[in-house]
Amino acid sequence: MTRRIGILTSGGDAPGMNAAVRTLVRAALSFDMEPYGIYRGYHGLINDEIEPLNSESVSGIIQRGGTILKSARSQEFMTPAGIEKAVNNLKQHQIDAVAVIGGDGSFRGALELMKQGIQVIGIPATIDNDIPCTDYSIGFDTAVNTVMDAVNKIRDTASSHERIYIVEVMGRRCGYIALYSGLACGADSILIPEAKFDLDEVCTRIKRAYDVGKSHNIIMVAEGVGLNLKPPVENISVTIGKHIQEHTGYETRIVILGHIQRGGSPTVNDRLLASRLAYQAVRLIAQGQTGKMVGQIEKQIKAFDLDYALAQTKTIDMEYYHLAEILSTL
């Protein structure tokens, strides 16, 4: 009997989600399964926004950012009544397996479905790269390349006007985007939640740079830096910018890149990662496995228990941070 697989994207969108959807659909068909798209994540699952997909449905989407299945938050799904609606809709469509593309919140939702007897497999997709049990999540590589391109442009005007630029990037409480893009861009200072920092020391480094003739300074700031302070500080980049201008006397500008980091055509790395992870997800479904997430560890695609993955905390490789400090020292 041909099985039916539901496919949903949930949480923040990430470049490469469409590449994963495309692979899930075509891999499912190759295993003689029927793929169904669940639109608007768990919200759509509750509201029965479910339609069959075929090979043509996913033609020409591998290069597109965002997600053709849309994404939405759902408070109702967090209730027993909401979960019951979702499961009933899956049963009505005779869907007994669901591939969930998203982050930790999406995976927690998948576990709730599993408790109700639905076979689930998780595929990590978030620009924050904060999902354990995978070196990289879908969307991260594109996001850091977007940041790098933006900072390259910002550096041109920073140099022309001899200014300091504070560039704030996304990442929630995780500093991956700031660290990787900051290292790649040659940022003069990188402030991330995982490392303590001293603004007076940052100011000292800025003055030293100007004293030896440097015409500008780029400070990369992860948005989560302020959340780790006691008490927490919102608009952390504004606070940092004011401190630096007051203590150095140099003109300072603040750029918050925001949701530009979520968009754009996925890079080669993200397209390949999405395709490999999604194909393995379909293989696991065909094997009857459930409650798993697929991840890439040292270029190998592996499967981990979802509950185990969610219990872990992903730690950043501080060697990258120390390297950035060395390279930015004058």
Secondary structure, DSSP 8 states (H G I E B T S, - for coil): ---EEEEEE-SS--TTHHHHHHHHHHHHHHTT-EEEEETTHHHHHHTT-EEE--GGGGTT-TT--S-TT-----SGGGSHHHHHHHHHHHHHTT--EEEEEE-HHHHHHHHHHHHTT-EEEEEEB-TT---TTSS--BTHHHHHHHHHHHHHHHHHHHHHHT-EEEEEE--TT--HHHHHHHHHHT-SEEE-TTS---HHHHHHHHHHHHHTT---EEEEEEGGGGGGSSS--SSHHHHHHHHHHHHH---EEEEE-GGGGG-S---HHHHHHHHHHHHHHHHHHHTT--SEEEEEETTEEEEEEHHHHHH------HHHHHHHHHHT--
